[in-house]
Structures are given as C-alpha cells and as structure tokens.
Amino acid sequence: MKQPKSDVLQGTLDLLVLKTLNTMGPMHGWGIAQRIQQVSEDMLRLNQGTLYPALLRSQQRGWITAKWGVSDNNRKAKYYSITKAGRKQLEQEAQSWERMAAVINRVLEGA
C-alpha cells in the first residue's frame, strides 16, 4: 500500500507522537517511529524528515521534553518525554480527532 501523503500525516503526527510517549514512556525518535509503524501494522512509516521537525515543534510548544541518553545499542540518543501540557494537548487532540472521524463517517454513510 502507498505511504500516506505527508500533508495528511502532518495533521495527526503530533497526536500520534504524544499518544506513543504517553503510552510507552520516554523514547528516542527512532523508537517512536518504529512504535507507530508497529501499531499501525506498517500502514504508517515515518521518515526523519517528517518525525524530527514534529518532535522539535512539540518541544517548542512545551508538549514534550528531551534529554540525551544512551540507547540499547550503546549509542548517544535524544530521549523524548511527554509533559503535563502534552497530556492535556493529547486529550484535546484525541477528542477533536474522534469528533472529526465521526463527522466524516456520517458523510460517507450518507453519500
């Protein structure tokens, strides 16, 4: 199956990252990308050019924090964690997503 267009993904990427960090705890970028790919059953594949700007954006908004650590394979890696503001944003974004999905489903069923 084709990879989703990045403009569609960008609108939901912050939500996916926040949900992943909220569920899994602190993770490095590659781990976040792998987890999203795993949970989506390979339907979503994030490249560095998509993921890292989203992580930086979320960091600048105060939704996540980052600190350097060592990965499982003994490499230096930046680990991201969700903040209290990020949890609040996650809740708001999830509710918004559910409302929008319900509206789209109504339109599709009525069409």
Buried (B, 14 or more C-beta within 10 A) or exposed (E): EEEEEEEEBEEBBBBBBBBBBBEEEBBBBBBBBBBBBEBEEEEBBBEEEBBBEBBEBBBEEEBBBBEEEEBEEEEEBBBBBBBEEBBEBBEEBBEEBEEEEEEEEEEEEEE
